[in-house]
């Protein structure tokens, strides 16, 4: 483990009980070396999180929760013309996660509805019957952006290795759109 500055954690001096000699094979006795190892781990965690022991619990809790946040991003480009309807592509998701929010960002004011289909790799390709968006797919209506964190009726869980398909149900005016799914990685 790397040496970190004492500004993160300043341990007190410790010593073994008089006459006790460190023996890594003894499991019932705690030695100074065991504490030193734990302190090294504390230093590494504090360094990784970029915090000091004086920060508030809520700050530390938020940073730990944010470690599992990610994004699945899919871009649809009409090549200078309004995006046409139909299936636009697939993504394999390499980790288990839960969808928390869907965001659409368009190049100009217009309208678009994008359905998302999900299936296993074994059942590729996903079809309309595999829709995860229920009656509320990501939608821009006479605007340039839209965001939904309610996700009413959605199947939010994506398993490691699942394939997502992106299908444009309708579109007017928009020539390029980015779909961002904010996800929380889960075990």
N, C-alpha and C positions, 0 to 999 in steps of 0.2 A: 504494500500500500504506500502511496506517495506521502511525503512529508508536507503538511499544510501549515500555514502560519498560525501562531498562537492567538491571533486576533479572532479566530473562529471558535476555539475551545482551548481553555487553559487548565489542564488537569493538575490536581494536587499531587505531591510526591507520595508514593506508596512503597511499602516494603513488606516482605514476607515475615511471618512470625519468627522470632529468634529461633534458630536451629532448624528451620524448615528449608529444604532445598527443592528447587523446581524439578518436578518429574512429570513430563507430558503424558505418561501412561496412567497416572492417577486421576480418576474422574470425580472422586468425592470431595476433593480439596480444590479450592479456588486459589490460584496463584496470581501474583502481581502481573505475570506475563499475560494471563487471561484478560485482566482489566486493560492492560496496554493494547491488546488486540481489539477489544471493544471500543476503546477510545479512538483508535485508528479508523474504525468503521464509522463512528459518529462524525469524525472530521471529514471523511469522504462524503457522507450524506449532506452535511452542512455546506461543503464546498460545491457539490453538485446542484443543490437547491439555491445557492447564492444567498444564504441567510445567516444571521447570527442567532445565538441562543436568546437574544433579547426581543426578537420579533413576536408579535401577538399570535396566539394560537390560530385565530381565523385566517391570518395571512399564510401561515404554514399549511393549514388545511386546504385552502384554495389552491395553493401551488401543487400540492400532492394530487388533488382532484384533476387539475388541468393537465397532468402528465399523460392521461389517457385520451385526450381530445385530439381528433384528427379530422380530415376532410376527404371526401370522395368528389372529384371534380371531373365533369364531362363537358366538352365544348362542342357545340353544333354550329357549323359555318356553312352558309348558303352560297359562298363564293361570289358575293356581291349582289345576289338576288334573294328575294324572300325565301326563307327556309321552306322546303316542301314537306309534306306529311310522310309518315312511314318510319320504319326502324332505322336508327342512325348509327348504332354500334353497340359494343359490349365491353364490359370490364370485369376481370376476375378480382375479387376482393380477398387479399391474402391474410386477413385477420377477422376474428369475430368481433362484431360491434353492434351498437344500437343507434339508429338514426335519431337525432335530436332536433334537426331543423333542415328545411330545404330553402335555398335561395336561388333566384333567377336574376341574372344581370344581362340586359340586352344592349345592343349597339345603338338602338334608337327606340322611340316610342312605338308601340305596336301591341299585338296580342299573340300569345302562344300558350299551348297546353302540351305538357310532356308527361307521358305515362312512363312508369318505371316497372319493369318486369324482373323477377328474380327466380332462379332455379339452380339446382346443383350442377356441377360440371358433368356428372353422369347423364343428366337429362338435357344438356345443351342442344338446341338453343331455347331460351325462355320464350314464351308466347304470351299473348294477351290474357290468357287464362291464369297466368302467373303474376298478374299485377299486384303490387304491394301498396298502391296508393288509394285504393277504394274509390270513393266518389270525389276525392279531393286531390287530384294530381297537381304538381307544381304548375301554376298558372300566372301569366301576366295578362292583364286586361286593360287595354288602352293606357299603358304606362311603360316605363323603361326598366322597372325592377319590381320584384315581389319576394316576400319572405313569409314562411309559415313554420312556426314552432309548435303548433297544436297537433298537426298531423292526424286529424280525426279519421279513425278507421284504418290507418296504415298498419301494415305488418312492419314493425320497426327493426326487428332482429335480422341481422345478416350473419350467416355462419362462415367460418373460414373456408375459402375455396368457392363460395357461391358466385354465380355469374349474374351481373345486372345487364339488362338491355334497356335502351332508351328509345322511346317511340314518340314521335311528334304526332299528336292527334289533330292539331290545327295550328295554323300560323298565318298572320297577316303583317306585312311591312317589315318585321324583324329579319335581318340578314345574318346576325351572329348572336348567339346566346351562350352564357356560361351557367351550368347547373352545378351548385355546390351543396353537397349533403354534409352537414356537420354531424360527426359521429363520435361516440364514446366507446373506446375499446373495452371489451369485457372478456372475462376468462370463461 
